[in-house]
Amino acid sequence: MKKPSDAPDSGYGIGDLLGLGRQSVRKNYYPALQERIDELEQERNRYKWLFENALHGIFQANLRGGFVACNQAMARICGYDSEEDLKQRVIRLREQLFFSSAEFDAVRQELLDNGSLSARETRLRRADQTPVYVAITLLRRPDLGPEVVEAFVADITERVQARQKLEQLNLDLEHRVEERTEALQNANVVLRYQIEEREKIERELVLAMETAREANRSKDKYLAAASHDLLQPLNAARLMISALQDSQLPEQESRMVHQVHRALEGAEDLLADLLDISKLDQQAMQPDLVFTDLEELLKGLGEEFDAVATNARLDFRVRTVPAMVKTDHRMLIRIVRNLLSNAFRYTRSGGVLLALRTQGERLRIEVWDTGVGIEESKLRDIFTEFHQLLPQGTGGRQGVGLGLAIVERMIRVLGYGIDVSSRPGHGSRFVVCMPVEQVAVHQPPARPEGVDVFNGGFDGARVLVIDNEPAVLESMRLLLQRWGCQVLTAASEARALALLGELGTDEAPSVILADYHLDNDLTGCEAIYAVRRKLGRDVPAAVITADRSDDMLRRVRAQQLPILNKPVKPNRLRALLTSLLSTA
């Protein structure tokens, strides 16, 4: 009789399926298989140890019945002697494990809807029928059965009790507050009349405060509206005086014109400073942040103050590095201009240095002077309103003490920093610190063909001035003609277009200077674009205005047009005209 092993192959045995059908193969693979089985046994023992010794309860159960498996921590949480005791005594989770059937139903429905739930706070029933507060995390195991779940349970009884104690403390505190309030109300019955009188006074104070606020708002509106009307005649007078200064006058008349010029300059500066201080104190001046070429800005200010340095016989140097910042162009110019004005005002010999330097991730605008200096005890006082470094009558044109106050407020609005150091009798240094901005370098636009280029001087430059104030038109015409310009004046957009229709193609303006507020609610921006459309090219243009509101500034900046504030200072007008003609 043949042994079963000698019978013909009728199928595959377990050895064949595992690759161990031949004796030689079994000899080769049995050690590897045994090693893998040992590894699996070690892994099983590790997970078993974790399961049995976990701090939190772990169980597997059927929501329709009881536990399939659980660990000792689960039994401890529920008050049972062992996990076997828990499994044998709790055979219905709904009635025997959960303290409330409604809570079980809610948990079960959420689990069936979502497949899992995490850290759900609920109550379980202990062996002594008391509740235990837990945070339970459940996961459905549809591969093991339609309502088989695995769970992790954390005992949060101490946390819940602490929360309940805190709630009780709050209730007790509220009760004590109510008791004390009632006692105070009873004690204050005799003072009711005084309280009523006090409330009456408070109402009157609130009304007075609102009246004061309204008066402040009215003041701001008045200043904004009046500034345009106040600055317009000052602008005309300043331009007329500038034209006279360029004329050949007898010595006495020239001295009188110079004195009038200084008086007008002082009035303009005071009015501009008062308007800016008012807006800054009312927080009505908001920064309009745009990317600005800081090197170009400082060089422009350097050209503006070259004449001041020449007249004062002071050495003036500008040292810059290429840099871009995202800033309010107008505020930054005002800050540096005020610092330079102070430096020249209080420097009688030596010189002034305007420098731009980098320091790590920050930029430093430095203004050095060899002036009278400031005592250390007064360094903090120089930024207060109407504070002057020198008493009146010590020589030189005195300010009104608002320049550095404006600097300090604008720096605060922009989020920059300022540092001052000084030695009396030797000079001062003001440093404005700001962050560096990294932006792409833009190439300047190519100049259109067939357009005149003015590299120096204004001889032959054709300037179109649009302003609805006849006195301003006349004064601008006189001043620009003194500089060698050919001047065309128009009181409105319609008049400017009609004037262009009378000119030949070779007589078209090279530059447009337009007031912002024209008649019939029209603006200088609209007039500029109408003239450009008429000429068929982008003529360089700028807006000249007495309106210093942030709204106007944003509108003009959106049109990418430079702005010059009235009253127009001749050196700034000259710098603007030079810039516009260089791009023509």
ChimeraX attribute file (.defattr): number of C-alpha atoms within 10 A of each C-alpha:
attribute: neighborCount
match mode: 1-to-1
recipient: residues
	/A:1	5
	/A:2	6
	/A:3	6
	/A:4	8
	/A:5	7
	/A:6	8
	/A:7	9
	/A:8	7
	/A:9	9
	/A:10	6
	/A:11	6
	/A:12	10
	/A:13	12
	/A:14	9
	/A:15	13
	/A:16	13
	/A:17	9
	/A:18	12
	/A:19	13
	/A:20	17
	/A:21	14
	/A:22	10
	/A:23	9
	/A:24	9
	/A:25	13
	/A:26	16
	/A:27	11
	/A:28	11
	/A:29	14
	/A:30	13
	/A:31	11
	/A:32	11
	/A:33	13
	/A:34	11
	/A:35	12
	/A:36	12
	/A:37	12
	/A:38	12
	/A:39	12
	/A:40	12
	/A:41	12
	/A:42	12
	/A:43	12
	/A:44	12
	/A:45	12
	/A:46	12
	/A:47	12
	/A:48	13
	/A:49	11
	/A:50	12
	/A:51	18
	/A:52	18
	/A:53	13
	/A:54	14
	/A:55	17
	/A:56	18
	/A:57	24
	/A:58	22
	/A:59	21
	/A:60	20
	/A:61	22
	/A:62	20
	/A:63	18
	/A:64	14
	/A:65	15
	/A:66	21
	/A:67	25
	/A:68	14
	/A:69	14
	/A:70	22
	/A:71	23
	/A:72	22
	/A:73	24
	/A:74	24
	/A:75	22
	/A:76	19
	/A:77	21
	/A:78	23
	/A:79	17
	/A:80	19
	/A:81	12
	/A:82	16
	/A:83	20
	/A:84	16
	/A:85	11
	/A:86	25
	/A:87	18
	/A:88	10
	/A:89	14
	/A:90	17
	/A:91	18
	/A:92	17
	/A:93	20
	/A:94	21
	/A:95	14
	/A:96	18
	/A:97	24
	/A:98	20
	/A:99	21
	/A:100	16
	/A:101	14
	/A:102	11
	/A:103	16
	/A:104	20
	/A:105	14
	/A:106	10
	/A:107	19
	/A:108	19
	/A:109	12
	/A:110	13
	/A:111	18
	/A:112	14
	/A:113	10
	/A:114	10
	/A:115	15
	/A:116	18
	/A:117	18
	/A:118	13
	/A:119	13
	/A:120	13
	/A:121	17
	/A:122	18
	/A:123	22
	/A:124	25
	/A:125	20
	/A:126	20
	/A:127	19
	/A:128	9
	/A:129	13
	/A:130	12
	/A:131	18
	/A:132	20
	/A:133	21
	/A:134	23
	/A:135	17
	/A:136	23
	/A:137	17
	/A:138	21
	/A:139	18
	/A:140	23
	/A:141	17
	/A:142	11
	/A:143	8
	/A:144	10
	/A:145	10
	/A:146	13
	/A:147	17
	/A:148	20
	/A:149	22
	/A:150	19
	/A:151	18
	/A:152	18
	/A:153	22
	/A:154	19
	/A:155	23
	/A:156	17
	/A:157	15
	/A:158	12
	/A:159	12
	/A:160	15
	/A:161	12
	/A:162	12
	/A:163	12
	/A:164	12
	/A:165	12
	/A:166	12
	/A:167	12
	/A:168	12
	/A:169	12
	/A:170	12
	/A:171	12
	/A:172	12
	/A:173	12
	/A:174	12
	/A:175	12
	/A:176	12
	/A:177	12
	/A:178	12
	/A:179	12
	/A:180	12
	/A:181	12
	/A:182	12
	/A:183	11
	/A:184	11
	/A:185	13
	/A:186	10
	/A:187	10
	/A:188	13
	/A:189	10
	/A:190	10
	/A:191	10
	/A:192	11
	/A:193	11
	/A:194	11
	/A:195	13
	/A:196	11
	/A:197	11
	/A:198	12
	/A:199	12
	/A:200	12
	/A:201	12
	/A:202	12
	/A:203	12
	/A:204	12
	/A:205	12
	/A:206	12
	/A:207	12
	/A:208	12
	/A:209	12
	/A:210	12
	/A:211	12
	/A:212	12
	/A:213	12
	/A:214	12
	/A:215	12
	/A:216	14
	/A:217	13
	/A:218	12
	/A:219	13
	/A:220	17
	/A:221	12
	/A:222	11
	/A:223	18
	/A:224	17
	/A:225	13
	/A:226	13
	/A:227	18
	/A:228	17
	/A:229	13
	/A:230	16
	/A:231	22
	/A:232	19
	/A:233	16
	/A:234	19
	/A:235	24
	/A:236	22
	/A:237	19
	/A:238	28
	/A:239	27
	/A:240	20
	/A:241	19
	/A:242	22
	/A:243	20
	/A:244	19
	/A:245	17
	/A:246	12
	/A:247	11
	/A:248	9
	/A:249	12
	/A:250	8
	/A:251	9
	/A:252	9
	/A:253	13
	/A:254	16
	/A:255	13
	/A:256	11
	/A:257	17
	/A:258	16
	/A:259	12
	/A:260	15
	/A:261	20
	/A:262	14
	/A:263	13
	/A:264	18
	/A:265	16
	/A:266	16
	/A:267	14
	/A:268	21
	/A:269	17
	/A:270	17
	/A:271	16
	/A:272	19
	/A:273	18
	/A:274	15
	/A:275	16
	/A:276	20
	/A:277	21
	/A:278	17
	/A:279	19
	/A:280	17
	/A:281	11
	/A:282	12
	/A:283	11
	/A:284	13
	/A:285	19
	/A:286	16
	/A:287	17
	/A:288	17
	/A:289	15
	/A:290	12
	/A:291	14
	/A:292	18
	/A:293	16
	/A:294	23
	/A:295	17
	/A:296	15
	/A:297	14
	/A:298	22
	/A:299	15
	/A:300	16
	/A:301	18
	/A:302	21
	/A:303	15
	/A:304	19
	/A:305	19
	/A:306	17
	/A:307	13
	/A:308	17
	/A:309	17
	/A:310	11
	/A:311	9
	/A:312	16
	/A:313	13
	/A:314	18
	/A:315	14
	/A:316	19
	/A:317	14
	/A:318	16
	/A:319	15
	/A:320	16
	/A:321	13
	/A:322	11
	/A:323	18
	/A:324	20
	/A:325	20
	/A:326	18
	/A:327	21
	/A:328	18
	/A:329	18
	/A:330	14
	/A:331	21
	/A:332	21
	/A:333	16
	/A:334	15
	/A:335	19
	/A:336	22
	/A:337	19
	/A:338	17
	/A:339	22
	/A:340	22
	/A:341	14
	/A:342	19
	/A:343	25
	/A:344	22
	/A:345	18
	/A:346	22
	/A:347	21
	/A:348	17
	/A:349	15
	/A:350	14
	/A:351	20
	/A:352	24
	/A:353	19
	/A:354	22
	/A:355	18
	/A:356	21
	/A:357	16
	/A:358	17
	/A:359	11
	/A:360	8
	/A:361	9
	/A:362	12
	/A:363	22
	/A:364	19
	/A:365	20
	/A:366	22
	/A:367	22
	/A:368	21
	/A:369	27
	/A:370	24
	/A:371	24
	/A:372	21
	/A:373	22
	/A:374	20
	/A:375	13
	/A:376	13
	/A:377	7
	/A:378	10
	/A:379	15
	/A:380	9
	/A:381	14
	/A:382	18
	/A:383	19
	/A:384	15
	/A:385	15
	/A:386	13
	/A:387	17
	/A:388	18
	/A:389	18
	/A:390	14
	/A:391	9
	/A:392	12
	/A:393	8
	/A:394	9
	/A:395	11
	/A:396	13
	/A:397	11
	/A:398	17
	/A:399	19
	/A:400	14
	/A:401	18
	/A:402	23
	/A:403	27
	/A:404	21
	/A:405	19
	/A:406	25
	/A:407	23
	/A:408	17
	/A:409	18
	/A:410	23
	/A:411	18
	/A:412	13
	/A:413	16
	/A:414	17
	/A:415	12
	/A:416	13
	/A:417	13
	/A:418	16
	/A:419	11
	/A:420	15
	/A:421	15
	/A:422	20
	/A:423	15
	/A:424	13
	/A:425	12
	/A:426	14
	/A:427	21
	/A:428	22
	/A:429	19
	/A:430	20
	/A:431	20
	/A:432	20
	/A:433	19
	/A:434	22
	/A:435	18
	/A:436	17
	/A:437	16
	/A:438	11
	/A:439	12
	/A:440	7
	/A:441	8
	/A:442	6
	/A:443	6
	/A:444	7
	/A:445	7
	/A:446	7
	/A:447	12
	/A:448	11
	/A:449	7
	/A:450	6
	/A:451	13
	/A:452	16
	/A:453	13
	/A:454	18
	/A:455	11
	/A:456	9
	/A:457	14
	/A:458	20
	/A:459	13
	/A:460	15
	/A:461	22
	/A:462	22
	/A:463	24
	/A:464	25
	/A:465	27
	/A:466	27
	/A:467	26
	/A:468	19
	/A:469	17
	/A:470	13
	/A:471	17
	/A:472	24
	/A:473	20
	/A:474	16
	/A:475	20
	/A:476	25
	/A:477	22
	/A:478	18
	/A:479	22
	/A:480	23
	/A:481	19
	/A:482	17
	/A:483	16
	/A:484	14
	/A:485	18
	/A:486	19
	/A:487	20
	/A:488	18
	/A:489	21
	/A:490	20
	/A:491	19
	/A:492	23
	/A:493	25
	/A:494	13
	/A:495	13
	/A:496	20
	/A:497	18
	/A:498	12
	/A:499	15
	/A:500	19
	/A:501	13
	/A:502	9
	/A:503	11
	/A:504	8
	/A:505	10
	/A:506	7
	/A:507	11
	/A:508	17
	/A:509	21
	/A:510	23
	/A:511	22
	/A:512	23
	/A:513	22
	/A:514	29
	/A:515	28
	/A:516	25
	/A:517	20
	/A:518	20
	/A:519	14
	/A:520	7
	/A:521	7
	/A:522	13
	/A:523	18
	/A:524	26
	/A:525	22
	/A:526	15
	/A:527	22
	/A:528	26
	/A:529	17
	/A:530	16
	/A:531	21
	/A:532	17
	/A:533	13
	/A:534	12
	/A:535	16
	/A:536	9
	/A:537	12
	/A:538	15
	/A:539	22
	/A:540	21
	/A:541	28
	/A:542	24
	/A:543	21
	/A:544	23
	/A:545	23
	/A:546	24
	/A:547	21
	/A:548	18
	/A:549	14
	/A:550	14
	/A:551	13
	/A:552	14
	/A:553	16
	/A:554	14
	/A:555	12
	/A:556	18
	/A:557	14
	/A:558	9
	/A:559	11
	/A:560	12
	/A:561	15
	/A:562	15
	/A:563	20
	/A:564	18
	/A:565	18
	/A:566	24
	/A:567	25
	/A:568	22
	/A:569	16
	/A:570	16
	/A:571	16
	/A:572	17
	/A:573	16
	/A:574	18
	/A:575	15
	/A:576	19
	/A:577	22
	/A:578	17
	/A:579	15
	/A:580	19
	/A:581	24
	/A:582	15
	/A:583	20
	/A:584	19
